[in-house]
Amino acid sequence: MQHDVLIIGSGAAGLTAALSLARHCRVLVLAKGDISGGSTAWAQGGIAAVLEEGDTFDSHIEDTMVAGAGLNRRETVEFVVENAPAAIQHLVDLGVPFNRNGGSGDHADDLHLTREGGHSHRRIVHVDDATGWAVQQALERAALANPNITLLPDMVAIDLIADRHRVAPAGEKRIWGAYALNRATGHVEALTARATLLASGGAGRTYLFSTAPRGATGDGIAMAWRAGARVSNMEFMQFHPTCLYNLDVKNFLITEAVRGEGGHLLIPETGYRFMGDFDERLELAPRDVVARAIDHEIKRLGLDYVHLDISHQPPEFVKGHFPTIYDKLLGLGLDITRDPIPVVPAQHYTCGGVLIDLNGRTDLPGLYAAGEVSQSGLHGANRLASNSLLECFVFGDAAAKDIIEHWDELGPAPQILPWDESRVTDSDEEVVVQHNWREIRRFMWDYVGIVRTTKRLERARHRIELLRSEVEEYYGNFRVTPDLVELRNLIEVADLIVRSALERKESRGLHYNSDYPDLLPVAEDTVLVP
């Protein structure tokens, strides 16, 4: 099946690119599960943009650089920040019902702005506390209405189609699409295209506790690495400070905005507000600072969780600002207008990824990336709150424009070999996949978490080596399944995370190694070359 452009991922980055490309060509958008099943729909907080009087691009740039611990690429930060207001206006035009200060209309000049940790101004546009879902729905509506866009759910991308997969290889480094497993038929299809965009999200499910959706298994990062693209800064895994602690409800995020609107972090037994012991910005410190502070107190006192309390605010204020959280927790017997919320840190965002330039280009001709799968230079060593959706819009659009600009150079896809299933059989040992999946997530949480040591990293690397040989043997002998594809990718990204963490001989931003607690004088990216 051939299309002009193949997009792997149906969230903010993928659909933004698809809508931009569809003015010129035919686009196929793959989703591993449901079209709405990615991280975009889960985003609660909002989107950062300079819209308030008195705020400036320079201020947003500086806040991003400070949060990123000096590792950001400044030209990228400037590019994204300066394109943010236009991205917000585009979403307004698509019908995203952002909260307003009282007015209405189709402009971004009356939007209600909230503030989040690390920001010096109110600059977060939002739809209550469910911004991502509203954005996802608006983008999907526009994509479904466009005859040049095909949305194809339940397609599990396995590997990128490279020159070696051509019927007549030409010896060039070039990507021509991807092989994908059709869940409905159980067969692997070769999907070819002039250009391929990875918009497949991050690798949060490498960890035991994560706010990421079930499908966030680093597929795009692993596929790009296997195809020969460089990967950068994978040691910088952001842990969200405040995930609901509930043994029955996993992975429910308590948005950054709860702290932005006055929430206090407290020791459960005493009610002591502890953030003052760690940072003068208190609860509004960047996420890495807050996450380490909570981790420190939990370990020091032997706690299961700490409390996040916003009950001192008026009840109507709390219900009005956080209706989704209020309703969800009320169903669990917790009234956040009166009760504190038990919270723990959880993996939340992958700051590293496939290395790209300002046009979304990777090292491989024909292959682009945008959003959490990529390392654009925007986030540096730590992502500033609400810059992630913004990156998706700006780079999704930038990649689309570059593809159109270089349309003739990209050229039509050649004849590609079909997927070979002739030498494999159906598995009779699915327990192997499930066991190894659980083991990876457990040791990554224990050994490669918020606070690391070289010894624990070496232990993790040793476990990865053993598991890789098991999984490669299994992969070579049995027919692929969605779980096997994800397990193979989890091992790949776990290895990239650990290798990157071992290379960094300092503690910077999200990467804290107690064997190397100090900053090096020069901030340098970790770049892994296949």
C-alpha positions in Angstrom: 0.0 0.0 0.0 1.6 3.3 -1.1 0.9 6.9 0.2 2.7 10.1 -0.4 3.6 10.6 3.3 3.4 8.1 6.2 2.9 9.4 9.7 3.5 7.0 12.6 1.4 8.4 15.5 -1.9 10.1 15.7 -1.4 12.6 18.5 -0.7 16.4 18.4 2.5 16.2 16.3 1.2 13.6 13.8 -2.2 15.2 13.2 -0.7 18.7 13.0 1.7 17.5 10.3 -1.1 15.6 8.5 -3.3 18.7 8.3 -0.5 20.8 7.0 0.6 18.2 4.4 -2.9 17.4 3.2 -3.1 20.7 1.3 -0.5 19.2 -1.1 -0.6 15.4 -0.9 -2.1 12.1 0.4 -1.3 11.2 4.0 -1.6 8.0 5.9 -1.6 8.3 9.7 -1.0 5.1 11.7 -2.1 4.6 15.3 -0.9 1.6 17.3 -4.3 1.3 19.0 -7.2 3.7 19.0 -6.7 7.0 17.1 -7.1 8.9 20.4 -5.0 6.5 22.5 -1.7 8.5 22.6 -0.3 10.8 25.2 -1.9 14.0 23.8 -5.3 13.0 25.0 -4.0 12.5 28.5 -2.4 15.9 28.9 -4.2 17.9 31.6 -2.2 21.1 32.1 -2.1 23.1 28.9 0.1 24.9 26.3 2.6 27.6 27.0 2.6 30.8 24.9 3.4 34.5 25.4 0.0 36.1 25.3 -0.2 38.1 28.5 0.6 41.8 28.6 4.0 42.3 30.1 5.2 38.8 29.2 7.9 38.6 26.5 9.5 36.0 24.2 12.8 36.6 26.0 11.2 35.7 29.3 9.7 32.4 28.0 13.0 31.6 26.4 14.9 32.3 29.6 12.5 30.2 31.7 12.9 27.3 29.3 16.7 27.6 29.4 16.8 27.7 33.2 14.6 24.6 33.5 16.7 22.9 30.9 19.9 23.4 33.0 21.7 25.1 30.2 21.6 22.1 27.8 18.9 23.5 25.5 19.7 24.5 21.9 19.0 28.2 22.0 18.0 28.5 18.3 15.4 25.8 18.9 14.0 27.4 22.0 13.7 30.8 20.1 12.1 29.1 17.2 9.4 27.3 19.3 8.7 30.2 21.6 8.3 32.7 18.8 5.9 30.4 16.9 3.8 29.6 19.9 1.2 32.4 19.6 0.5 31.4 16.0 0.1 27.7 17.1 -2.4 28.7 19.7 -4.4 30.8 17.2 -4.4 27.8 14.8 -6.0 25.7 17.6 -8.5 28.4 18.3 -9.4 28.4 14.6 -9.9 24.6 14.7 -12.4 25.1 17.5 -10.5 24.2 20.6 -12.7 25.6 23.4 -9.9 27.2 25.5 -11.0 28.8 28.8 -11.6 32.5 28.5 -11.7 35.5 30.8 -15.3 36.2 30.0 -15.2 37.2 26.3 -15.7 34.9 23.3 -14.8 34.8 19.7 -12.1 33.3 17.5 -9.0 35.2 18.7 -6.3 34.3 21.3 -6.4 37.7 23.0 -9.0 36.9 25.7 -7.8 33.4 26.8 -7.5 32.6 30.5 -3.9 32.0 31.4 -2.7 29.9 34.3 0.9 29.6 35.7 2.9 26.5 36.3 6.2 25.6 37.9 9.3 27.2 36.3 7.3 29.9 34.5 7.8 33.6 35.5 4.4 34.6 34.0 0.9 33.3 33.5 1.2 31.9 30.0 -0.6 28.5 30.0 -3.7 28.3 27.9 -6.0 25.4 28.9 -9.4 23.7 28.6 -10.2 23.3 32.3 -7.8 20.5 33.4 -8.3 18.3 30.2 -6.6 20.3 27.6 -5.0 17.4 25.7 -8.4 15.7 25.2 -10.0 18.9 23.8 -7.0 19.4 21.4 -7.0 15.7 20.3 -10.7 15.9 19.5 -10.3 19.1 17.5 -7.4 17.7 15.5 -9.2 14.4 14.8 -12.4 16.2 13.6 -10.3 18.2 11.1 -8.4 15.2 10.0 -11.5 13.1 9.5 -13.1 15.8 7.4 -10.1 16.0 5.1 -10.3 13.7 2.1 -6.5 13.6 1.7 -5.9 12.1 5.2 -6.5 8.4 6.0 -6.5 7.5 9.7 -5.7 3.9 10.3 -6.0 2.5 13.8 -4.6 -0.8 15.2 -1.5 -0.8 13.1 1.7 -1.7 15.1 4.8 -0.3 13.4 7.6 -2.9 13.6 10.6 -1.5 11.7 11.3 1.3 9.2 11.7 0.3 5.5 15.3 1.1 4.5 17.3 0.7 1.4 18.2 -2.9 2.2 14.4 -3.8 2.0 14.3 -2.7 -1.7 13.9 -5.3 -4.4 17.0 -3.8 -5.9 19.1 -2.1 -3.1 20.9 1.0 -4.2 23.3 1.3 -1.3 21.9 4.6 0.0 20.8 5.6 3.5 17.2 6.3 2.9 13.8 5.5 4.6 10.8 4.6 2.5 8.1 3.9 5.0 7.5 1.1 7.6 6.5 -2.5 8.1 3.4 -2.6 10.4 1.4 -5.4 12.0 -2.3 -5.2 11.2 -4.0 -6.2 14.5 -7.2 -7.1 12.6 -5.6 -9.5 10.2 -2.5 -10.6 12.1 -0.4 -9.9 9.0 2.5 -7.5 8.4 2.0 -4.9 5.7 4.7 -2.9 3.9 3.5 0.8 3.9 5.7 2.8 1.6 5.9 6.6 1.2 8.1 9.4 -0.1 8.6 10.7 3.4 8.0 9.2 6.9 7.3 11.2 10.0 7.8 9.6 13.5 5.3 11.1 15.9 5.0 8.0 18.1 5.6 9.6 21.5 8.0 8.7 24.3 9.2 5.7 26.3 7.5 6.1 29.6 6.4 2.5 29.9 10.0 1.5 30.3 9.3 2.3 33.9 7.1 0.6 36.5 5.3 3.8 37.5 4.5 6.1 34.7 1.8 8.6 33.7 2.2 7.6 30.1 -0.5 5.6 28.2 0.0 1.9 27.7 1.5 2.3 24.3 4.3 4.6 25.2 7.0 1.9 24.6 9.6 4.0 22.7 8.7 2.4 19.4 9.8 5.3 17.1 13.1 5.8 19.0 13.9 2.1 18.8 13.0 1.9 15.1 15.0 5.0 14.2 18.0 3.7 16.1 17.9 0.3 14.4 17.7 2.0 11.1 20.8 4.1 11.7 19.7 7.4 13.2 21.5 9.1 16.1 19.7 9.3 19.4 20.4 11.9 22.0 19.9 12.7 25.8 18.0 9.6 26.7 19.2 9.9 30.3 16.9 12.8 30.8 13.6 11.1 31.9 11.2 13.5 33.5 9.4 12.2 36.6 6.2 14.1 37.3 6.2 15.0 41.0 2.5 14.3 41.6 0.9 11.1 40.4 -2.1 9.9 42.5 -1.1 7.2 45.0 -3.9 4.7 44.7 -3.4 0.9 44.6 -6.5 0.4 42.5 -6.1 3.4 40.0 -2.8 3.4 38.3 -1.2 6.3 36.4 -3.7 9.1 37.2 -1.8 12.4 37.0 -2.4 15.4 39.3 -1.7 18.3 37.0 1.1 20.8 37.6 -1.5 23.5 37.7 -2.7 22.4 41.1 0.6 23.6 42.5 0.5 26.6 40.2 -2.9 27.6 41.7 -1.6 27.4 45.3 -1.4 23.7 46.2 1.0 22.8 49.1 3.1 19.7 49.5 2.9 18.4 53.0 4.2 15.5 55.2 1.1 13.4 55.9 1.6 12.9 59.7 2.7 16.4 60.6 1.3 18.6 57.8 4.8 20.1 57.5 5.2 22.1 54.2 8.6 20.7 53.2 9.5 22.4 49.8 11.0 25.4 51.6 13.8 23.0 52.7 14.8 22.4 49.1 14.1 25.5 47.0 13.0 29.1 47.6 10.4 28.8 44.8 8.6 26.2 47.0 6.0 24.2 45.0 6.7 26.3 41.9 10.2 25.0 41.5 10.9 23.0 38.3 9.7 19.4 38.2 13.1 17.8 38.7 13.6 19.7 41.9 10.1 18.9 43.2 10.3 15.2 42.2 13.7 14.8 44.0 12.4 16.6 47.1 9.4 14.3 47.3 11.6 11.2 46.6 13.9 12.4 49.4 11.2 12.8 52.0 9.5 9.5 51.1 12.8 7.6 51.4 14.0 9.5 54.5 10.7 9.0 56.5 9.7 5.6 55.0 6.5 7.0 53.5 4.3 5.6 50.8 3.4 9.1 49.6 3.2 12.8 50.5 0.2 15.0 50.5 -0.7 17.7 47.9 -3.3 20.0 49.5 -5.4 22.7 47.8 -8.2 22.5 50.3 -7.3 26.0 51.7 -8.7 27.5 48.4 -12.4 28.2 48.1 -14.4 25.0 47.1 -15.9 26.7 44.0 -12.4 27.8 42.9 -11.1 24.2 43.2 -14.1 22.7 41.4 -14.0 25.3 38.6 -10.3 24.9 37.9 -10.0 21.2 38.3 -13.3 19.5 37.4 -11.8 16.4 36.0 -9.6 15.7 39.0 -12.4 16.7 41.4 -14.8 14.2 39.9 -12.3 11.4 39.5 -11.1 11.6 43.1 -14.6 12.1 44.5 -15.5 8.8 42.9 -12.6 7.3 45.0 -14.0 8.8 48.2 -11.7 11.8 48.2 -13.1 15.4 48.2 -10.2 17.7 47.3 -12.0 20.7 48.5 -11.6 19.3 52.0 -9.0 16.5 51.8 -5.3 16.4 50.7 -4.3 14.2 47.7 -1.8 11.4 48.3 0.8 11.7 45.6 4.1 10.0 44.4 6.5 10.8 41.6 6.1 8.8 38.4 7.9 8.8 35.0 6.2 11.4 32.9 8.1 12.6 29.8 11.0 11.5 27.7 13.2 14.5 27.1 15.7 12.7 24.8 15.0 11.0 21.6 15.8 10.9 17.9 18.1 13.8 17.0 16.4 16.3 14.7 17.1 19.8 13.2 14.7 22.8 13.0 12.9 21.2 10.1 12.3 18.0 11.9 14.8 16.1 9.8 16.7 13.1 11.3 20.0 11.8 10.0 18.3 9.6 7.5 16.9 11.1 4.3 13.2 10.6 4.1 12.8 10.3 7.8 11.4 13.1 10.0 10.4 13.2 13.7 8.3 15.5 15.9 7.1 15.6 19.5 8.2 13.4 22.3 9.9 10.9 20.1 12.5 13.5 19.1 15.3 15.5 20.7 15.0 18.9 19.1 17.0 20.9 21.7 13.9 22.5 23.2 13.9 20.8 26.5 17.6 20.4 27.4 18.1 18.5 30.7 14.5 19.1 31.9 11.2 20.0 30.1 9.5 23.2 31.3 5.9 22.6 32.0 3.5 22.9 29.1 6.2 23.2 26.5 5.6 19.6 25.2 2.3 20.1 23.3 3.7 23.3 22.0 6.7 21.4 20.5 4.3 19.0 18.8 2.5 21.8 17.0 5.6 23.8 15.9 7.6 20.8 14.7 4.7 18.9 13.2 4.1 22.0 11.0 7.9 22.5 10.4 8.4 18.9 9.2 5.4 19.2 6.9 6.6 22.4 5.3 10.1 20.8 4.7 8.6 17.7 3.1 6.6 19.9 0.7 9.6 22.1 0.0 11.7 19.1 -1.0 9.0 17.1 -2.6 10.8 16.4 -5.9 14.1 15.5 -4.2 12.2 12.9 -2.0 10.9 11.1 -5.1 8.4 8.2 -5.2 9.1 5.0 -3.3 10.8 2.1 -5.1 9.5 -1.5 -5.1 9.9 -3.0 -1.6 10.2 -6.6 -0.5 7.2 -8.0 1.4 7.6 -9.1 5.1 9.0 -12.6 5.3 7.1 -14.9 7.7 8.1 -18.2 6.0 10.5 -19.3 8.8 8.6 -18.5 11.9 5.8 -20.2 13.9 3.1 -19.1 16.3 4.5 -18.8 19.9 3.5 -21.2 22.6 5.4 -19.3 25.3 3.6 -16.0 25.6 4.6 -16.0 29.3 8.2 -15.2 28.3 7.1 -11.9 26.8 5.0 -10.9 29.9 7.7 -11.9 32.4 10.4 -10.0 30.6 8.1 -6.9 30.2 7.6 -6.8 34.0 11.2 -7.4 34.7 12.4 -4.5 32.6 10.0 -2.0 34.1 10.9 -3.1 37.6 14.7 -2.9 37.4 14.5 0.4 35.4 12.4 1.9 38.3 14.8 0.5 40.9 18.1 1.2 39.2 17.6 4.0 36.7 15.0 6.1 38.5 15.0 9.6 40.1 18.4 9.2 41.9 21.0 7.0 40.3 24.4 5.5 41.1 27.0 4.0 38.7 26.7 0.6 40.4 22.9 0.5 39.9 23.3 1.6 36.3 25.8 -1.2 35.6 23.4 -3.7 37.1 20.7 -2.5 34.8 23.0 -2.8 31.8 23.9 -6.3 32.7 20.2 -7.3 33.0 19.5 -5.7 29.6 22.2 -7.7 27.9 20.8 -11.0 29.2 17.2 -10.0 28.3 18.2 -8.8 24.8 19.7 -12.2 23.9 16.5 -14.0 25.1 14.2 -11.6 23.2 16.2 -11.6 20.0 16.1 -15.4 19.9 12.3 -15.4 20.6 11.8 -12.7 17.9 13.7 -14.7 15.3 11.7 -17.9 15.9 8.1 -16.8 16.4 5.5 -14.7 14.5 5.4 -11.1 15.7 2.7 -10.0 18.1 2.0 -6.5 19.4 3.4 -7.4 22.8 6.6 -8.9 21.3 7.1 -5.8 19.1 6.8 -3.6 22.2 9.0 -5.8 24.3 11.8 -5.6 21.7 11.5 -1.8 21.6 11.4 -1.6 25.4 14.8 -3.4 25.6 16.2 -1.1 23.0 15.2 2.1 24.7 16.2 0.8 28.1 19.6 0.2 26.8 19.8 3.7 25.3 18.7 5.2 28.6 21.3 3.3 30.6 24.1 3.9 28.1 23.4 7.6 28.1 23.2 7.8 31.9 26.6 6.0 32.2 28.2 8.5 29.7 27.1 11.6 31.7 29.7 12.1 34.5 27.8 14.9 36.3 24.3 15.6 37.7 22.3 18.0 35.5 18.6 18.6 35.4 16.7 15.3 35.4 19.8 13.1 35.6 21.1 12.8 39.1 23.9 10.4 39.9 25.0 10.5 43.5 28.5 9.4 42.4 28.8 12.6 40.3 26.7 15.2 42.2 28.3 18.3 40.6 27.8 20.1 37.3 30.5 20.1 34.7 31.5 23.6 33.5 30.3 23.0 29.9 26.9 21.6 29.1 27.1 19.0 26.3 24.5 16.7 24.8 24.9 12.9 25.1 24.8 11.7 21.5 24.7 8.0 20.7 25.8 6.9 17.2 24.5 3.5 15.9 
